[in-house]
């Protein structure tokens, strides 16, 4: 059975594909989740994360941008954006415990992004979490 971490990893991949311009990726999310053996409750969890993030994308991006220090959002990598969008969604909308989400986001960044991403993402999400 898949873990929540595996579900979040898959959702980051879906958000990344969406940001690359594949706005129909949602039509294929079940196929992608099945490839990762994400089923049952974890699939429902993944659907909620992806759909919720996409539905609130404008709000999430505004929140992230307002917490960037000396960064232009357009220059932030797409993987990093996907991780921050998911983290911001879980902190702001889903109201998941901030410490859990920041830890998850840092782990995702270590696995999927460049070496400076974990610290960067930690700072942005911590700032968002303290405000909320």
N, C-alpha and C positions, 0 to 999 in steps of 0.2 A: 504494500500500500504506500502510496506517495505521501510525502510529508508536506507541511505547509511551506517549507523552504523550497521544495521542488516545485510546488504550485506557483510560488512567487517568481521563481526563476523562469518558468514557462510564460508567466504574464509579462515579465520584462521583455522577453523575446517577442511576444505579440505586440506590445507597445512600441518596441523598436521598429518592427515591420510597419506598423501603422504610421509612425513618424517618417519613415522612408517614403511614404506616399501610397502604401498599400492599404487604402482605407476600407477595403473589403475583407481584410484579414479576419474580422469577426465572423465572417461566414465559414471560415475554416478552423475556428478555434477548437472545435471538438476533435477534428482530425489531428491537430497539433498536440492537444492534451493527451489524446490516446497514444500517440507516438511516445510520449513521456510516461506512459502508464499512469496517468493522473485520472482517477476514476472516482465515482460516487461522491462522497462529501467533499473531497478535495477538488473535484471537478466543479461542483457547485460553488465552492469557495473561490476558485480561479475565475469562473464566470462573473461572480460578483465583483471581484477586484478589477478585472478588465473592463467590464461594462460601466462600473462606477467611475473609474478613472477617465474613460472616454467621455462619459456624460458630463463630467465636471472639469474637463481639460482646460477651459478658459480660466476658470477660477483658480485651479491649481497652478497654472503657469503664472498668473498674476501674483499669487502668494510666493512662489519660488523666486520670481524676478525681484520682488520687494525685499527678499532676504539675501540676495547676492551682493557680495562686497567686492567691488572692483572687478566685476565680471560682466561681460556682455552675454546675455542669454543665447544669442545666435551663435556664439563661438563654443558653447558647451557641447560636448560630444553627445550623440544620440543615445548611446547606452546609458550615460550618466543622467540624461534627461529622463529616460524611461524609469530608472531607479528612483530618481527624486520625485517624479510624478506619482509613482506607486506609493512611495513613502508618505508623501504629502496627502494623498487620498486617504491612506489608512489613519494618519494622525488627525486630519481635519474633519473628514466626513465619516469614516467608519469608527472613529474615536477609539482606536486600538491603543494600548499602552505605548507611550512615546519611547520608552527605553527598549522595548521589544522591537519596535519598528526600526529605530535607528540601528540597533544591533543587526537586524536582518539586512537593512540597506547597506551597511558597511561590509557585511559578508558577501552580498551580491556584487558589490563593487570590487572586492578583492578577487572574486572569481571571474568577473566579466569585463572589467574596465582596466584602465591603466593604473600604475602604482600610486599616483597622487589622488585618484578618485575617492578612495575611502575617507580620507581626511576632509576633502572638499564636501562630499555628500553629508558626512557627519555634521559638519558645521552648519550647513544650510538647513537640514532637517531639525537639528537641535534648536536653531533659532526659530523656526516655524513652531515647533512644539512648545517652546517657552512662551510664545505669544498666545497660543491657543490654550 
